[in-house]
Amino acid sequence: MKSLIGGPGTVSGLVLRVGQFLFASASIGAMLSALGFSTFTAFSYLIASMGLQLAWSLGLACLDVYALRIKRDLQNPVLVCLFVVGDWVTATLSLAAACSSAGVTILYVTDFGLCGQLPISCRRFQISVALAFITWFLVATSSLVMFWMLGSV
Amino acid sequence: MKSLIGGPGTVSGLVLRVGQFLFASASIGAMLSALGFSTFTAFSYLIASMGLQLAWSLGLACLDVYALRIKRDLQNPVLVCLFVVGDWVTATLSLAAACSSAGVTILYVTDFGLCGQLPISCRRFQISVALAFITWFLVATSSLVMFWMLGSV
């Protein structure tokens, strides 16, 4: 199996995982610090989904560090198959969470302009959603690389 | 290139495309018939996204019919590459539209229970969102098959 940029056990793969972890953490942090987020199902789902993403990316980052240190090749079909399934599931959930939260945020900020009238932190909702989209973009990159590797076995 | 179930120019591929077309049309129909949908950006975006999906699936269904009638092989790398890009873009947009609309629908139906108090058709919003998710599932199946074919070239 060819080694690809962003593949498991490579430096670029590790950078992608660390990026996913950091942006997912920042998204959760921004949402948790926003006033009134808990009344919205979409925002609670965003936190749950980013939490799952954070755990998955941290686990794979640790595996990448281990593989880089002992110079072990992680690119065998069974492991890549596992990474593909995990990446696709978390990527789909992240996109779903980011989009549902974006839908609610746009409703409050643009459609009805309720942000000034209610005790909610619209700016933090927006920041959290933007960070969730960046996380999704990084996970989508990882999953495309993994799926491509699996297809080329 | 191996012929795959759901690939271009096969009967199963045609069935998938017709399914995508029908569910996208039904989703648009349900949303257009719902009272008060136009005040929500998410619902307007759902209609736009399902419209794009409808056009793409109809185009590929026609191409499948043509290929089946004259028994032409559509599975060459350049065409499959085009199908992959189109399928991925429309699948991502469909999921984004379905999720943002689902976020808003859940907000109205569950979080605040505003459906009985406002002149909006919540039931039709729910039906339209459910149909959009089915459309996305069918497009995601097509795109996975296409991407797998491209990876195995």
Interface residues (C-beta under 8 A of the other chain):
Chain A: T39 F40 T41 A42 T92 L95 A96 A97 C99 S100 S101 A102 G103 V104 I106 L107 T110 D111 F147 W148 L150 G151 S152
Chain B: T39 F40 T41 A42 T92 L95 A96 A97 C99 S100 S101 A102 G103 V104 I106 L107 T110 D111 F147 W148 L150 G151 S152
